[in-house]
Amino acid sequence: MALALTLALDPARMAVRIQLDGIPAGADTYTIERKAPSGNVAAVRGADGAVVTGASAVVRDYEAPFDLDLVYTAWVYDGATALETTSAPFRVEYGDCPAWLVDLARPTNSLVVTIESLRELAFGVAAGVHRVLARRAPVMTTLPAWTPTSELVTVHRTLAERDRMRALLGSGYPVLLRTSPEQGIGNMYLGVAGFVEERIFTLGDADERRFRTSVVQVERPDPGVFVPTPPNTYAVVTATYATYAEMQAAVGTYDGLAYTYPDDPEAAPITPWLPDDV
């Protein structure tokens, strides 16, 4: 069987499900990349020099840009020697829809957000101004501008959304602000410098919250550093299925089991915030 890519939409987190079949017996690693219309090439997180474990492999690309014609290419290697390669096109249709904040390590924490404000991007420049006697204009030395800082303000309806925002912003990982290019943002990787949680209404038991997050744009984190974990855990599986036979009948494959998201879209994140009962 020749090497082949099968691409499909995983709608739970608007990810691209990538299945690589026909991996030859002599291969020990594989790499999958996507190419955007600009020519930019990015390795798929979790599939950059990944170890071959069989004739097929399945990964998900949670960072695929919306509404762009992408081309995915896979290579399989024996050591440093490329054995085979294959490519396939794909497009994640999204349109003028709400933005996503993507947790690069724990996709269960990723959520749709309503952006209230992202008004300005402040670009700092390293510059030296040198005043010279008897000369009106200064002599300046400047370097390229730094990536911008900004304040991202989002609003949330429920306490479950509040909990997921706390877990996402407080994890220490960079986050991905993922929107359609029509919204003027596209994909923007952000480092979190601090955040404030506000009650929108003064009434103490009102669930609505506003998050004001201080961010700085960062480069896309190395796909070998932050690798997404499957959303399902052993605890969730044992709570859902009483026996192994019941699980097999309901799910069928390991991939289906590992990537079955909770039925409740507001389910608690894999790694919750600090406990509130101590």
SERO-4910 file (N, C-alpha, C, O; in steps of 0.05 Angstrom, whole numbers):
BEGIN
 pado doro    nc1    nc2    nc3   cac1   cac2   cac3    cc1    cc2    cc3    oc1    oc2    oc3
  Met    A     17    -24      0      0      0      0     18     25      0     36     27     16
  Ala    A     11     43    -18     26     68    -19     19     87      4     -2     85     15
  Leu    A     38    104     11     34    123     32     11    142     24     11    152      2
  Ala    A     -8    147     43    -31    163     37    -40    179     61    -38    170     84
  Leu    A    -50    204     56    -61    221     77    -91    223     73   -101    227     51
  Thr    A   -106    219     95   -134    224     96   -140    246    116   -134    243    139
  Leu    A   -153    268    106   -158    291    123   -188    295    127   -203    292    108
  Ala    A   -195    302    151   -223    306    157   -225    327    180   -206    331    195
  Leu    A   -248    339    182   -253    359    204   -262    345    229   -280    328    229
  Asp    A   -248    351    251   -256    342    278   -271    366    290   -258    384    301
  Pro    A   -298    366    289   -313    391    295   -312    399    325   -318    423    331
  Ala    A   -306    381    343   -306    388    372   -289    412    378   -296    429    394
  Arg    A   -265    414    365   -247    436    369   -238    448    342   -218    462    341
  Met    A   -254    443    321   -247    453    294   -219    446    287   -204    463    276
  Ala    A   -211    421    292   -184    412    286   -185    395    260   -206    386    251
  Val    A   -162    392    248   -159    374    225   -149    347    234   -128    345    246
  Arg    A   -165    326    230   -157    299    237   -141    288    213   -151    286    191
  Ile    A   -117    280    219    -98    272    198    -92    242    202    -81    235    223
  Gln    A    -98    226    183    -92    197    184    -72    190    162    -76    195    139
  Leu    A    -49    179    171    -28    171    152    -28    141    151    -24    127    171
  Asp    A    -33    130    127    -34    101    122    -12     93    103      0    109     88
  Gly    A     -5     67    104     15     56     86     43     62     94     61     63     77
  Ile    A     48     66    120     75     70    129     92     45    125     84     24    136
  Pro    A    114     46    110    129     22    105    142     10    129    147     24    149
  Ala    A    148    -16    128    159    -30    152    186    -19    160    192    -21    184
  Gly    A    201     -8    142    228      1    149    229     29    161    251     38    169
  Ala    A    206     43    163    206     70    173    207     71    204    195     54    217
  Asp    A    221     90    215    222     93    244    210    119    254    203    121    277
  Thr    A    209    140    237    197    165    245    181    177    221    184    169    198
  Tyr    A    162    195    228    148    209    207    144    238    215    144    245    239
  Thr    A    141    256    195    136    284    199    114    293    180    114    286    157
  Ile    A     96    309    191     74    321    175     75    351    178     77    362    200
  Glu    A     74    365    155     75    394    154     51    404    138     40    390    122
  Arg    A     44    429    144     23    443    128     35    468    116     50    482    129
  Lys    A     27    473     91     36    497     77     13    515     72     -8    507     61
  Ala    A     16    541     79     -5    561     76     -2    575     48     19    572     36
  Pro    A    -22    589     39    -20    604     13      4    623     12     14    628     -9
  Ser    A     13    633     35     36    652     36     62    637     30     82    650     25
  Gly    A     62    610     31     86    595     29     98    587     55    117    571     56
  Asn    A     87    597     77     96    590    104     91    560    109     69    550    104
  Val    A    111    546    120    109    518    126    111    514    156    130    525    168
  Ala    A     93    498    168     94    493    196     90    464    201     72    451    189
  Ala    A    106    452    219    103    424    226     78    421    244     73    438    260
  Val    A     64    400    240     40    394    256     49    386    284     66    368    286
  Arg    A     38    398    304     45    392    332     39    362    338     16    353    333
  Gly    A     58    347    348     55    319    353     63    301    330     62    277    333
  Ala    A     70    313    307     78    297    284    104    307    272    107    306    248
  Asp    A    121    318    289    147    328    279    169    309    289    178    311    312
  Gly    A    177    291    272    196    270    280    183    250    299    197    239    316
  Ala    A    157    244    295    143    226    313    152    197    308    159    190    285
  Val    A    152    181    328    160    153    326    139    136    313    115    138    321
  Val    A    146    120    294    127    102    280    121     78    299    139     66    310
  Thr    A     95     73    302     86     50    319     71     30    304     62     10    316
  Gly    A     67     34    278     52     15    262     49     25    234     63     43    226
  Ala    A     32     12    218     28     19    190     11     45    187     10     56    165
  Ser    A     -2     54    208    -19     78    207    -13     95    231     -3     86    252
  Ala    A    -19    121    228    -16    140    250    -38    161    247    -46    168    225
  Val    A    -48    171    270    -69    192    270    -60    214    289    -52    209    312
  Val    A    -61    239    279    -56    262    295    -77    283    289    -92    280    269
  Arg    A    -78    304    305    -97    326    300    -82    352    300    -64    357    316
  Asp    A    -89    369    282    -78    396    279    -98    416    290   -117    423    276
  Tyr    A    -94    425    315   -112    444    328   -106    472    320   -121    490    328
  Glu    A    -85    477    305    -76    504    298    -81    511    269    -72    533    260
  Ala    A    -94    494    254    -97    500    225   -112    526    221   -133    530    233
  Pro    A   -101    544    205   -115    570    201   -142    566    188   -146    548    171
  Phe    A   -161    583    195   -188    581    184   -189    594    156   -174    612    150
  Asp    A   -206    582    139   -213    594    113   -189    599     95   -189    619     80
  Leu    A   -170    582     96   -147    583     77   -142    556     64   -147    536     77
  Asp    A   -133    557     40   -127    532     25    -99    522     34    -79    533     28
  Leu    A   -100    500     49    -75    489     61    -67    463     45    -84    450     33
  Val    A    -41    457     46    -32    432     35    -15    418     56      4    429     67
  Tyr    A    -24    393     63    -10    377     82      9    358     68      1    345     48
  Thr    A     33    355     78     53    337     66     65    320     88     72    330    110
  Ala    A     67    294     83     78    275    103    103    262     91    104    256     67
  Trp    A    123    258    108    147    243    100    151    221    121    145    224    145
  Val    A    161    198    112    168    177    130    198    172    126    208    172    104
  Tyr    A    212    167    149    241    165    148    251    139    160    239    128    178
  Asp    A    274    130    150    290    110    162    316    124    170    334    128    153
  Gly    A    318    131    195    341    148    203    338    175    191    318    189    194
  Ala    A    358    184    176    357    210    162    348    207    133    347    227    119
  Thr    A    342    183    124    334    178     96    304    179     93    290    164    106
  Ala    A    294    196     75    266    197     70    258    174     51    270    171     30
  Leu    A    239    158     61    231    134     45    209    141     26    210    134      2
  Glu    A    188    155     35    165    162     19    154    189     28    159    198     50
  Thr    A    138    201     10    124    226     16     98    227      2     94    214    -19
  Thr    A     78    241     14     52    244      1     40    270     10     46    280     32
  Ser    A     22    282     -6      9    308      1    -21    307     -5    -30    290    -20
  Ala    A    -35    324      9    -64    327      5    -73    354     13    -63    365     33
  Pro    A    -93    367     -1   -103    393      6   -125    392     26   -138    371     29
  Phe    A   -129    414     41   -152    415     60   -158    445     66   -141    462     63
  Arg    A   -183    450     73   -191    477     81   -211    475    104   -231    460    102
  Val    A   -205    489    125   -224    490    148   -242    514    144   -235    537    150
  Glu    A   -267    508    135   -286    529    131   -297    539    158   -308    523    173
  Tyr    A   -296    565    163   -306    575    188   -322    601    184   -343    604    197
  Gly    A   -313    618    167   -328    643    162   -326    663    184   -308    662    201
  Asp    A   -345    681    184   -344    703    204   -358    694    230   -380    701    236
  Cys    A   -343    677    244   -354    665    269   -337    673    293   -316    686    289
  Pro    A   -346    666    317   -330    674    341   -302    663    340   -296    644    326
  Ala    A   -285    676    356   -257    668    357   -253    645    376   -270    639    393
  Trp    A   -231    631    373   -223    610    392   -197    619    407   -180    633    395
  Leu    A   -195    611    432   -170    611    446   -162    582    449   -177    566    461
  Val    A   -138    576    439   -130    548    437   -108    542    458    -88    556    459
  Asp    A   -112    522    475    -92    512    493    -75    492    477    -85    471    469
  Leu    A    -49    499    474    -32    482    457    -26    455    469    -19    436    455
  Ala    A    -28    453    496    -21    428    509    -46    411    517    -45    387    516
  Arg    A    -68    425    524    -92    410    533   -116    420    517   -128    440    525
  Pro    A   -123    408    495   -144    418    477   -172    419    491   -189    433    481
  Thr    A   -176    404    513   -201    406    526   -206    434    537   -229    443    539
  Asn    A   -185    448    544   -188    475    554   -193    496    533   -202    518    539
  Ser    A   -189    489    507   -194    509    486   -224    515    485   -241    498    491
  Leu    A   -230    540    479   -258    549    479   -263    572    460   -245    587    453
  Val    A   -289    574    452   -298    597    436   -300    621    455   -311    618    477
  Val    A   -290    644    446   -292    668    463   -305    691    447   -303    692    422
  Thr    A   -318    708    461   -328    733    450   -309    755    457   -305    762    480
  Ile    A   -296    766    436   -277    788    440   -291    814    443   -305    823    425
  Glu    A   -289    827    466   -300    853    470   -281    875    460   -290    895    450
  Ser    A   -255    870    463   -236    890    455   -209    878    449   -199    861    464
  Leu    A   -197    887    427   -169    883    421   -161    908    405   -155    906    381
  Arg    A   -161    930    419   -161    956    405   -135    963    392   -135    973    370
  Glu    A   -113    959    406    -88    969    395    -66    948    399    -66    932    417
  Leu    A    -47    950    381    -22    935    383      0    955    387      5    972    370
  Ala    A     14    953    410     35    972    416     62    960    409     70    940    420
  Phe    A     76    972    390    102    962    380    124    979    393    128   1002    386
  Gly    A    139    966    410    162    980    422    186    978    403    189    959    388
  Val    A    203    998    404    227    999    387    251   1006    405    250   1025    421
  Ala    A    272    990    403    297    996    417    311   1019    402    320   1016    379
  Ala    A    313   1042    415    324   1065    401    341   1082    420    335   1084    444
  Gly    A    361   1093    409    378   1112    424    378   1139    410    383   1141    386
  Val    A    372   1160    426    371   1187    416    395   1202    426    399   1205    451
  His    A    412   1211    409    437   1224    416    437   1254    408    437   1260    384
  Arg    A    436   1272    427    435   1300    422    464   1310    418    482   1303    433
  Val    A    468   1326    397    495   1336    390    494   1367    393    476   1380    383
  Leu    A    515   1378    406    516   1407    409    517   1420    382    530   1411    363
  Ala    A    503   1443    380    502   1459    355    489   1444    332    492   1452    309
  Arg    A    473   1424    338    458   1410    317    430   1407    327    425   1396    348
  Arg    A    410   1416    311    383   1415    320    372   1387    320    359   1379    340
  Ala    A    376   1371    299    365   1344    298    384   1324    312    408   1327    310
  Pro    A    373   1305    326    390   1285    340    401   1264    321    391   1261    298
  Val    A    421   1250    330    430   1226    316    416   1202    330    417   1200    354
  Met    A    404   1185    314    389   1162    326    401   1136    317    410   1133    294
  Thr    A    400   1117    335    406   1089    328    381   1073    336    371   1075    358
  Thr    A    372   1057    317    347   1041    322    351   1013    312    367   1007    295
  Leu    A    335    995    325    335    967    317    306    960    308    288    976    312
  Pro    A    302    937    296    275    929    287    256    929    311    263    923    333
  Ala    A    231    936    305    210    937    326    206    909    338    208    889    324
  Trp    A    199    909    364    192    884    377    164    876    369    149    892    358
  Thr    A    157    851    374    129    842    370    111    858    389    120    867    410
  Pro    A     86    862    381     69    880    396     58    869    423     57    844    426
  Thr    A     52    887    441     37    880    465      9    891    462      4    909    446
  Ser    A    -10    880    477    -37    889    475    -53    880    499    -42    866    517
  Glu    A    -78    887    501    -97    877    521   -120    864    506   -134    877    491
  Leu    A   -124    838    511   -146    823    500   -168    822    521   -164    812    543
  Val    A   -191    832    514   -214    833    532   -236    814    521   -245    818    499
  Thr    A   -243    794    537   -264    775    529   -286    773    550   -281    779    573
  Val    A   -309    766    541   -332    763    560   -342    734    559   -341    721    538
  His    A   -352    725    581   -360    697    584   -386    695    601   -391    710    619
  Arg    A   -403    675    593   -430    674    605   -431    656    630   -447    662    647
  Thr    A   -414    636    631   -418    616    652   -393    613    670   -371    621    662
  Leu    A   -397    601    693   -374    595    711   -356    574    699   -332    573    704
  Ala    A   -368    555    683   -351    535    670   -332    548    650   -309    540    649
  Glu    A   -342    568    635   -324    583    617   -302    598    633   -279    599    625
  Arg    A   -311    609    656   -292    622    674   -269    603    682   -246    611    682
  Asp    A   -277    579    690   -257    560    700   -238    552    677   -214    549    682
  Arg    A   -248    549    653   -231    541    631   -212    564    623   -189    559    616
  Met    A   -222    589    625   -204    612    620   -182    613    641   -159    618    634
  Arg    A   -189    609    666   -168    609    687   -147    588    682   -123    593    684
  Ala    A   -156    564    674   -138    542    669   -120    547    645    -96    541    645
  Leu    A   -132    559    624   -118    564    599    -97    586    603    -74    584    596
  Leu    A   -106    608    615    -88    632    618    -67    627    640    -46    639    638
  Gly    A    -74    611    660    -56    607    682    -37    584    680    -23    577    699
  Ser    A    -37    570    657    -22    545    654      8    550    651     24    532    656
  Gly    A     16    575    643     44    580    636     51    575    607     74    580    599
  Tyr    A     33    565    591     38    560    563     29    584    546     11    598    554
  Pro    A     42    588    523     31    607    504      3    597    495     -2    573    496
  Val    A    -13    615    485    -40    608    475    -42    618    446    -27    635    437
  Leu    A    -61    606    431    -65    614    404    -93    627    402   -113    615    408
  Leu    A    -93    652    392   -118    666    385   -123    659    356   -107    667    338
  Arg    A   -144    645    351   -149    633    324   -176    644    314   -197    638    325
  Thr    A   -175    659    292   -199    670    280   -197    668    250   -176    661    239
  Ser    A   -219    674    237   -219    677    208   -203    701    201   -204    721    215
  Pro    A   -188    700    179   -173    724    170   -191    748    165   -182    771    166
  Glu    A   -217    743    160   -236    765    155   -238    783    180   -246    806    178
  Gln    A   -232    773    204   -233    789    228   -208    805    233   -206    820    252
  Gly    A   -189    803    214   -165    819    216   -144    808    235   -125    823    242
  Ile    A   -147    783    244   -127    772    262   -115    747    250    -90    745    249
  Gly    A   -131    727    242   -120    702    233   -109    686    257   -123    685    278
  Asn    A    -86    675    255    -73    660    277    -52    679    290    -34    689    277
  Met    A    -55    683    317    -36    699    332    -29    685    357    -46    679    374
  Tyr    A     -3    679    360      6    665    385     13    686    405     27    706    400
  Leu    A      3    682    430      5    702    450     17    691    476     10    669    485
  Gly    A     36    705    487     46    700    514     29    716    534     24    740    529
  Val    A     22    704    556      5    717    576     23    730    597     38    717    610
  Ala    A     20    757    600     36    771    619     20    777    645     31    788    664
  Gly    A     -5    770    645    -22    775    669    -51    777    660    -56    784    637
  Phe    A    -70    772    678    -98    775    671   -114    782    695   -107    776    718
  Val    A   -136    796    690   -155    805    711   -182    793    704   -192    795    682
  Glu    A   -195    781    724   -222    771    721   -241    791    735   -238    797    758
  Glu    A   -261    800    720   -280    819    730   -308    807    731   -315    791    713
  Arg    A   -324    815    750   -353    810    749   -366    831    732   -361    855    736
  Ile    A   -381    823    712   -394    842    695   -417    856    710   -422    879    707
  Phe    A   -432    840    727   -453    851    743   -445    850    772   -431    832    781
  Thr    A   -454    870    787   -447    872    815   -461    851    832   -451    845    854
  Leu    A   -482    840    823   -496    819    838   -478    795    843   -466    785    824
  Gly    A   -475    787    868   -455    767    875   -458    740    862   -438    727    857
  Asp    A   -483    732    856   -487    705    845   -489    705    815   -496    684    803
  Ala    A   -484    727    802   -484    728    772   -460    714    761   -438    719    770
  Asp    A   -464    697    741   -442    681    730   -424    696    710   -401    689    707
  Glu    A   -435    716    697   -420    729    675   -394    741    685   -392    753    707
  Arg    A   -373    738    668   -346    747    675   -334    761    650   -340    756    627
  Arg    A   -315    780    656   -299    792    636   -270    787    644   -262    791    667
  Phe    A   -253    779    624   -225    775    628   -209    796    612   -213    799    588
  Arg    A   -192    811    626   -174    830    614   -146    818    615   -134    816    637
  Thr    A   -136    810    592   -111    795    592    -89    811    578    -92    819    555
  Ser    A    -67    815    592    -43    829    581    -27    808    565    -19    788    576
  Val    A    -23    814    539    -11    794    522     12    807    506     13    831    502
  Val    A     30    790    496     51    798    478     52    777    456     52    753    462
  Gln    A     54    785    431     55    766    409     82    752    410    103    765    412
  Val    A     82    725    407    106    709    407    106    692    382     86    689    368
  Glu    A    130    681    376    132    662    354    117    637    360    113    630    384
  Arg    A    110    622    340     96    597    344    115    578    360    138    574    352
  Pro    A    106    568    383    123    551    399    131    526    384    116    515    367
  Asp    A    155    517    389    167    493    376    147    470    379    139    463    401
  Pro    A    139    457    357    120    435    358    131    411    373    115    393    381
  Gly    A    157    410    379    168    388    395    167    394    424    172    376    440
  Val    A    160    419    432    160    426    460    133    423    472    130    410    493
  Phe    A    112    434    460     85    432    469     70    413    451     65    420    427
  Val    A     63    390    461     48    370    445     21    365    458     20    360    482
  Pro    A     -1    367    443    -27    365    456    -32    337    466    -25    317    454
  Thr    A    -45    335    490    -53    309    501    -81    303    493    -97    321    490
  Pro    A    -88    277    490   -116    270    484   -135    280    506   -127    282    529
  Pro    A   -160    288    499   -178    299    518   -189    279    538   -196    286    561
  Asn    A   -189    253    531   -200    233    549   -179    223    569   -156    221    562
  Thr    A   -188    218    593   -170    207    614   -181    181    623   -204    173    618
  Tyr    A   -164    166    638   -173    140    648   -197    143    667   -215    127    667
  Ala    A   -197    165    683   -219    169    701   -245    174    686   -266    163    695
  Val    A   -245    189    664   -269    193    649   -278    167    636   -302    162    635
  Val    A   -260    151    626   -267    126    612   -281    107    632   -302     96    626
  Thr    A   -268    103    655   -280     85    675   -306     94    686   -323     78    693
  Ala    A   -311    120    686   -336    131    696   -358    128    674   -382    128    681
  Thr    A   -350    126    649   -369    125    627   -377     97    620   -400     91    615
  Tyr    A   -357     78    620   -362     51    611   -357     32    635   -336     32    647
  Ala    A   -377     15    640   -374     -4    662   -355    -27    656   -342    -36    674
  Thr    A   -354    -35    631   -337    -58    624   -322    -52    598   -329    -34    584
  Tyr    A   -301    -68    594   -285    -64    569   -302    -70    544   -299    -57    524
  Ala    A   -319    -91    546   -336    -98    523   -355    -75    516   -360    -70    493
  Glu    A   -366    -62    537   -384    -39    532   -369    -16    519   -380     -3    501
  Met    A   -344    -12    527   -328      9    515   -322      3    486   -325     20    469
  Gln    A   -315    -22    480   -309    -30    453   -333    -27    434   -330    -17    412
  Ala    A   -356    -34    444   -380    -33    428   -388     -4    422   -398      2    401
  Ala    A   -382     14    441   -390     42    438   -370     58    421   -378     76    406
  Val    A   -344     52    424   -323     68    412   -311     55    388   -310     66    366
  Gly    A   -301     31    392   -290     16    369   -260     17    365   -247     -3    360
  Thr    A   -248     41    368   -220     44    364   -207     60    387   -221     75    401
  Tyr    A   -181     57    390   -167     73    410   -168    102    404   -172    119    423
  Asp    A   -166    110    379   -167    138    372   -194    150    379   -196    172    389
  Gly    A   -216    134    373   -242    144    380   -246    147    409   -260    165    418
  Leu    A   -233    130    425   -235    132    454   -219    156    465   -230    171    480
  Ala    A   -194    158    456   -177    179    466   -187    207    459   -183    226    474
  Tyr    A   -201    210    436   -209    236    426   -240    239    427   -251    252    410
  Thr    A   -253    226    446   -281    231    451   -283    253    472   -276    249    495
  Tyr    A   -293    276    464   -295    298    482   -320    295    500   -339    281    492
  Pro    A   -320    307    524   -343    305    541   -368    315    527   -367    334    511
  Asp    A   -391    301    532   -416    310    519   -423    338    527   -434    353    511
  Asp    A   -417    346    552   -423    373    561   -401    391    551   -378    389    560
  Pro    A   -408    410    533   -386    428    523   -374    446    545   -353    458    541
  Glu    A   -387    447    568   -376    463    590   -364    446    612   -362    454    635
  Ala    A   -356    421    604   -344    403    624   -318    415    635   -305    431    622
  Ala    A   -312    408    659   -288    418    673   -263    411    657   -262    390    644
  Pro    A   -243    428    657   -218    422    643   -203    399    655   -208    391    678
  Ile    A   -185    387    639   -169    365    649   -154    373    674   -154    358    694
  Thr    A   -141    395    674   -126    405    697   -141    429    708   -138    451    698
  Pro    A   -156    425    730   -172    447    741   -155    468    754   -132    465    759
  Trp    A   -168    490    760   -155    512    775   -151    503    804   -159    481    811
  Leu    A   -139    520    820   -135    514    848   -161    507    862   -182    518    855
  Pro    A   -162    488    881   -187    480    893   -199    502    909   -185    519    920
  Asp    A   -226    502    911   -240    523    925   -253    513    951   -269    527    963
  Asp    A   -246    489    959   -258    477    983   -238    473   1006   -242    456   1023
  Val    A   -216    488   1006   -196    485   1027   -191    513   1040   -175    515   1058
***
